[in-house]
Amino acid sequence: MTESLRRIDQWVPALHRGDAIGDSARLMRDAFRSWGYQADVFALELDSDLEGDGRRFSEWVPGGPTTR
């Protein structure tokens, strides 16, 4: 039997380096991934140096984006 993949995504208004909410969301995303879940953080605003570490709201699709 094939087990379905599970995702835990988070949405935050902004993903800025050094911001408590964004840093916490990225740490939780890493924890979810280490536990075997697919996970991403989506943000309306995203610092250019965090491109690739977070995703823009516009990248979200039902069922999850393509895995990185």
GUNU-274304 format. One record per residue: chain; residue number from 1; x, y, z of N, C-alpha, C in turn; residue in three letters. Coordinates in Angstrom, 3 decimals. Example, Ala and Ser with C-alpha at 12.3 -4.5 7.8 and 13.67 -1.06 7.14 Angstrom:
! GUNU-274304
{nuza:A, lumza:1, n_east:13.190, n_north:-5.690, n_up:7.800, ca_east:12.300, ca_north:-4.500, ca_up:7.800, c_east:13.200, c_north:-3.300, c_up:7.800, rovex:ALA}
{nuza:A, lumza:2, n_east:12.850, n_north:-2.250, n_up:7.080, ca_east:13.670, ca_north:-1.060, ca_up:7.140, c_east:12.900, c_north:0.030, c_up:7.870, rovex:SER}
! end
This chain:
! GUNU-274304
{nuza:A, lumza:1, n_east:0.844, n_north:-1.167, n_up:0.000, ca_east:0.000, ca_north:0.000, ca_up:0.000, c_east:0.899, c_north:1.242, c_up:0.000, rovex:MET}
{nuza:A, lumza:2, n_east:0.551, n_north:2.221, n_up:-0.835, ca_east:1.328, ca_north:3.460, ca_up:-0.903, c_east:0.783, c_north:4.458, c_up:0.094, rovex:THR}
{nuza:A, lumza:3, n_east:1.670, n_north:5.000, n_up:0.920, ca_east:1.263, ca_north:6.004, ca_up:1.895, c_east:1.209, c_north:7.356, c_up:1.210, rovex:GLU}
{nuza:A, lumza:4, n_east:0.132, n_north:8.117, n_up:1.437, ca_east:0.017, ca_north:9.429, ca_up:0.804, c_east:0.995, c_north:10.401, c_up:1.466, rovex:SER}
{nuza:A, lumza:5, n_east:1.520, n_north:11.294, n_up:0.651, ca_east:2.426, ca_north:12.308, ca_up:1.173, c_east:1.628, c_north:13.349, c_up:1.941, rovex:LEU}
{nuza:A, lumza:6, n_east:2.197, n_north:13.823, n_up:3.005, ca_east:1.537, ca_north:14.842, ca_up:3.823, c_east:2.356, c_north:16.112, c_up:3.777, rovex:ARG}
{nuza:A, lumza:7, n_east:1.664, n_north:17.229, n_up:3.741, ca_east:2.317, ca_north:18.534, ca_up:3.703, c_east:1.916, c_north:19.337, c_up:4.929, rovex:ARG}
{nuza:A, lumza:8, n_east:2.856, n_north:20.125, n_up:5.412, ca_east:2.563, ca_north:21.123, ca_up:6.440, c_east:3.165, c_north:22.429, c_up:5.925, rovex:ILE}
{nuza:A, lumza:9, n_east:2.322, n_north:23.266, n_up:5.344, ca_east:2.775, ca_north:24.563, ca_up:4.853, c_east:2.362, c_north:25.653, c_up:5.822, rovex:ASP}
{nuza:A, lumza:10, n_east:3.116, n_north:26.731, n_up:5.811, ca_east:2.834, ca_north:27.884, ca_up:6.666, c_east:2.744, c_north:29.122, c_up:5.781, rovex:GLN}
{nuza:A, lumza:11, n_east:1.879, n_north:30.053, n_up:6.180, ca_east:1.727, ca_north:31.316, ca_up:5.476, c_east:1.992, c_north:32.445, c_up:6.461, rovex:TRP}
{nuza:A, lumza:12, n_east:2.884, n_north:33.346, n_up:6.085, ca_east:3.208, ca_north:34.510, ca_up:6.914, c_east:3.118, c_north:35.751, c_up:6.037, rovex:VAL}
{nuza:A, lumza:13, n_east:2.822, n_north:36.916, n_up:6.644, ca_east:2.720, ca_north:38.132, ca_up:5.831, c_east:4.057, c_north:38.511, c_up:5.184, rovex:PRO}
{nuza:A, lumza:14, n_east:5.135, n_north:38.325, n_up:5.928, ca_east:6.448, ca_north:38.716, ca_up:5.409, c_east:7.509, c_north:37.742, c_up:5.904, rovex:ALA}
{nuza:A, lumza:15, n_east:8.488, n_north:37.498, n_up:5.048, ca_east:9.602, ca_north:36.632, ca_up:5.412, c_east:10.871, c_north:37.468, c_up:5.298, rovex:LEU}
{nuza:A, lumza:16, n_east:11.322, n_north:37.971, n_up:6.450, ca_east:12.513, ca_north:38.818, ca_up:6.508, c_east:13.533, c_north:38.153, c_up:7.423, rovex:HIS}
{nuza:A, lumza:17, n_east:14.792, n_north:38.202, n_up:7.028, ca_east:15.861, ca_north:37.662, ca_up:7.868, c_east:15.917, c_north:38.474, c_up:9.160, rovex:ARG}
{nuza:A, lumza:18, n_east:15.981, n_north:37.785, n_up:10.303, ca_east:16.062, ca_north:38.450, ca_up:11.592, c_east:14.709, c_north:38.784, c_up:12.198, rovex:GLY}
{nuza:A, lumza:19, n_east:13.632, n_north:38.535, n_up:11.464, ca_east:12.282, ca_north:38.771, ca_up:11.977, c_east:11.831, c_north:37.520, c_up:12.734, rovex:ASP}
{nuza:A, lumza:20, n_east:11.307, n_north:37.711, n_up:13.934, ca_east:10.967, ca_north:36.576, ca_up:14.799, c_east:9.953, c_north:35.630, c_up:14.147, rovex:ALA}
{nuza:A, lumza:21, n_east:8.938, n_north:36.171, n_up:13.514, ca_east:7.902, ca_north:35.315, ca_up:12.915, c_east:8.485, c_north:34.515, c_up:11.747, rovex:ILE}
{nuza:A, lumza:22, n_east:9.195, n_north:35.183, n_up:10.860, ca_east:9.780, ca_north:34.507, ca_up:9.711, c_east:10.831, c_north:33.486, c_up:10.112, rovex:GLY}
{nuza:A, lumza:23, n_east:11.699, n_north:33.862, n_up:11.053, ca_east:12.734, ca_north:32.927, ca_up:11.503, c_east:12.111, c_north:31.696, c_up:12.162, rovex:ASP}
{nuza:A, lumza:24, n_east:11.069, n_north:31.918, n_up:12.964, ca_east:10.384, ca_north:30.805, ca_up:13.628, c_east:9.714, c_north:29.890, c_up:12.596, rovex:SER}
{nuza:A, lumza:25, n_east:9.071, n_north:30.487, n_up:11.604, ca_east:8.404, ca_north:29.693, ca_up:10.566, c_east:9.421, c_north:28.848, c_up:9.800, rovex:ALA}
{nuza:A, lumza:26, n_east:10.580, n_north:29.409, n_up:9.494, ca_east:11.608, ca_north:28.645, ca_up:8.776, c_east:12.165, c_north:27.528, c_up:9.648, rovex:ARG}
{nuza:A, lumza:27, n_east:12.343, n_north:27.771, n_up:10.939, ca_east:12.808, ca_north:26.714, ca_up:11.850, c_east:11.787, c_north:25.584, c_up:11.950, rovex:LEU}
{nuza:A, lumza:28, n_east:10.503, n_north:25.945, n_up:12.058, ca_east:9.454, ca_north:24.915, ca_up:12.120, c_east:9.382, c_north:24.140, c_up:10.805, rovex:MET}
{nuza:A, lumza:29, n_east:9.537, n_north:24.833, n_up:9.674, ca_east:9.547, ca_north:24.148, ca_up:8.376, c_east:10.665, c_north:23.115, c_up:8.335, rovex:ARG}
{nuza:A, lumza:30, n_east:11.849, n_north:23.499, n_up:8.828, ca_east:12.976, ca_north:22.553, ca_up:8.859, c_east:12.676, c_north:21.361, c_up:9.761, rovex:ASP}
{nuza:A, lumza:31, n_east:12.016, n_north:21.610, n_up:10.891, ca_east:11.644, ca_north:20.509, ca_up:11.793, c_east:10.643, c_north:19.580, c_up:11.108, rovex:ALA}
{nuza:A, lumza:32, n_east:9.617, n_north:20.144, n_up:10.467, ca_east:8.632, ca_north:19.309, ca_up:9.774, c_east:9.315, c_north:18.444, c_up:8.720, rovex:PHE}
{nuza:A, lumza:33, n_east:10.234, n_north:19.031, n_up:7.962, ca_east:10.946, ca_north:18.274, ca_up:6.933, c_east:11.777, c_north:17.151, c_up:7.555, rovex:ARG}
{nuza:A, lumza:34, n_east:12.420, n_north:17.442, n_up:8.696, ca_east:13.243, ca_north:16.411, ca_up:9.341, c_east:12.392, c_north:15.260, c_up:9.861, rovex:SER}
{nuza:A, lumza:35, n_east:11.113, n_north:15.510, n_up:10.089, ca_east:10.187, ca_north:14.468, ca_up:10.544, c_east:9.518, c_north:13.749, c_up:9.372, rovex:TRP}
{nuza:A, lumza:36, n_east:9.928, n_north:14.077, n_up:8.143, ca_east:9.428, ca_north:13.372, ca_up:6.976, c_east:8.278, c_north:14.019, c_up:6.238, rovex:GLY}
{nuza:A, lumza:37, n_east:7.864, n_north:15.207, n_up:6.644, ca_east:6.782, ca_north:15.914, ca_up:5.954, c_east:7.349, c_north:16.786, c_up:4.844, rovex:TYR}
{nuza:A, lumza:38, n_east:6.562, n_north:17.013, n_up:3.822, ca_east:6.876, ca_north:18.059, ca_up:2.857, c_east:6.392, c_north:19.358, c_up:3.474, rovex:GLN}
{nuza:A, lumza:39, n_east:7.181, n_north:20.417, n_up:3.401, ca_east:6.808, ca_north:21.667, ca_up:4.054, c_east:7.455, c_north:22.854, c_up:3.362, rovex:ALA}
{nuza:A, lumza:40, n_east:6.722, n_north:23.953, n_up:3.315, ca_east:7.232, ca_north:25.207, ca_up:2.786, c_east:6.651, c_north:26.356, c_up:3.594, rovex:ASP}
{nuza:A, lumza:41, n_east:7.295, n_north:27.524, n_up:3.466, ca_east:6.800, ca_north:28.760, ca_up:4.067, c_east:6.464, c_north:29.702, c_up:2.922, rovex:VAL}
{nuza:A, lumza:42, n_east:5.234, n_north:30.217, n_up:2.916, ca_east:4.767, ca_north:31.146, ca_up:1.892, c_east:4.616, c_north:32.531, c_up:2.501, rovex:PHE}
{nuza:A, lumza:43, n_east:5.004, n_north:33.560, n_up:1.745, ca_east:4.945, ca_north:34.928, ca_up:2.259, c_east:4.497, c_north:35.895, c_up:1.162, rovex:ALA}
{nuza:A, lumza:44, n_east:3.814, n_north:36.965, n_up:1.594, ca_east:3.464, ca_north:38.037, ca_up:0.661, c_east:4.707, c_north:38.832, c_up:0.287, rovex:LEU}
{nuza:A, lumza:45, n_east:5.513, n_north:39.148, n_up:1.287, ca_east:6.767, ca_north:39.865, ca_up:1.071, c_east:7.915, c_north:38.922, c_up:1.415, rovex:GLU}
{nuza:A, lumza:46, n_east:8.943, n_north:38.939, n_up:0.581, ca_east:10.053, ca_north:38.014, ca_up:0.755, c_east:11.352, c_north:38.754, c_up:0.450, rovex:LEU}
{nuza:A, lumza:47, n_east:12.273, n_north:38.793, n_up:1.423, ca_east:13.575, ca_north:39.417, ca_up:1.182, c_east:14.273, c_north:38.700, c_up:0.034, rovex:ASP}
{nuza:A, lumza:48, n_east:14.973, n_north:39.470, n_up:-0.785, ca_east:15.635, ca_north:38.877, ca_up:-1.948, c_east:16.656, c_north:37.809, c_up:-1.543, rovex:SER}
{nuza:A, lumza:49, n_east:17.303, n_north:37.982, n_up:-0.385, ca_east:18.283, ca_north:36.960, ca_up:0.034, c_east:17.614, c_north:35.696, c_up:0.565, rovex:ASP}
{nuza:A, lumza:50, n_east:16.286, n_north:35.716, n_up:0.720, ca_east:15.565, ca_north:34.517, ca_up:1.155, c_east:14.832, c_north:33.835, c_up:-0.002, rovex:LEU}
{nuza:A, lumza:51, n_east:15.000, n_north:34.364, n_up:-1.228, ca_east:14.434, ca_north:33.690, ca_up:-2.401, c_east:15.033, c_north:32.280, c_up:-2.429, rovex:GLU}
{nuza:A, lumza:52, n_east:14.213, n_north:31.289, n_up:-2.582, ca_east:14.685, ca_north:29.916, ca_up:-2.561, c_east:14.572, c_north:29.275, c_up:-1.185, rovex:GLY}
{nuza:A, lumza:53, n_east:14.511, n_north:30.102, n_up:-0.141, ca_east:14.320, ca_north:29.572, ca_up:1.214, c_east:12.844, c_north:29.653, c_up:1.592, rovex:ASP}
{nuza:A, lumza:54, n_east:12.153, n_north:30.613, n_up:1.014, ca_east:10.716, ca_north:30.760, ca_up:1.188, c_east:10.074, c_north:30.862, c_up:-0.187, rovex:GLY}
{nuza:A, lumza:55, n_east:8.763, n_north:30.846, n_up:-0.209, ca_east:8.029, ca_north:30.948, ca_up:-1.478, c_east:7.024, c_north:32.091, c_up:-1.396, rovex:ARG}
{nuza:A, lumza:56, n_east:6.734, n_north:32.663, n_up:-2.535, ca_east:5.719, ca_north:33.722, ca_up:-2.604, c_east:4.322, c_north:33.089, c_up:-2.607, rovex:ARG}
{nuza:A, lumza:57, n_east:3.342, n_north:33.841, n_up:-2.053, ca_east:1.963, ca_north:33.344, ca_up:-2.041, c_east:1.548, c_north:32.887, c_up:-3.433, rovex:PHE}
{nuza:A, lumza:58, n_east:1.983, n_north:33.601, n_up:-4.460, ca_east:1.562, ca_north:33.293, ca_up:-5.837, c_east:2.065, c_north:31.925, c_up:-6.314, rovex:SER}
{nuza:A, lumza:59, n_east:3.042, n_north:31.334, n_up:-5.615, ca_east:3.552, ca_north:30.012, ca_up:-5.988, c_east:2.702, c_north:28.874, c_up:-5.442, rovex:GLU}
{nuza:A, lumza:60, n_east:1.793, n_north:29.172, n_up:-4.513, ca_east:0.997, ca_north:28.111, ca_up:-3.900, c_east:0.021, c_north:27.536, c_up:-4.914, rovex:TRP}
{nuza:A, lumza:61, n_east:-0.080, n_north:26.215, n_up:-4.929, ca_east:-1.067, ca_north:25.501, ca_up:-5.738, c_east:-1.698, c_north:24.417, c_up:-4.868, rovex:VAL}
{nuza:A, lumza:62, n_east:-2.976, n_north:24.113, n_up:-5.091, ca_east:-3.615, ca_north:23.048, ca_up:-4.321, c_east:-2.818, c_north:21.741, c_up:-4.462, rovex:PRO}
{nuza:A, lumza:63, n_east:-2.634, n_north:21.065, n_up:-3.353, ca_east:-1.885, ca_north:19.818, ca_up:-3.349, c_east:-0.399, c_north:20.013, c_up:-3.151, rovex:GLY}
{nuza:A, lumza:64, n_east:0.052, n_north:21.253, n_up:-3.153, ca_east:1.448, ca_north:21.549, ca_up:-2.893, c_east:2.246, c_north:21.811, c_up:-4.149, rovex:GLY}
{nuza:A, lumza:65, n_east:3.257, n_north:22.660, n_up:-4.029, ca_east:4.120, ca_north:22.960, ca_up:-5.159, c_east:5.036, c_north:21.784, c_up:-5.472, rovex:PRO}
{nuza:A, lumza:66, n_east:5.705, n_north:21.864, n_up:-6.569, ca_east:6.690, ca_north:20.820, ca_up:-6.852, c_east:7.746, c_north:20.862, c_up:-5.761, rovex:THR}
{nuza:A, lumza:67, n_east:8.248, n_north:19.722, n_up:-5.393, ca_east:9.216, ca_north:19.651, ca_up:-4.299, c_east:10.546, c_north:20.226, c_up:-4.729, rovex:THR}
{nuza:A, lumza:68, n_east:11.266, n_north:20.748, n_up:-3.757, ca_east:12.577, ca_north:21.326, ca_up:-4.021, c_east:13.625, c_north:20.300, c_up:-3.757, rovex:ARG}
! end
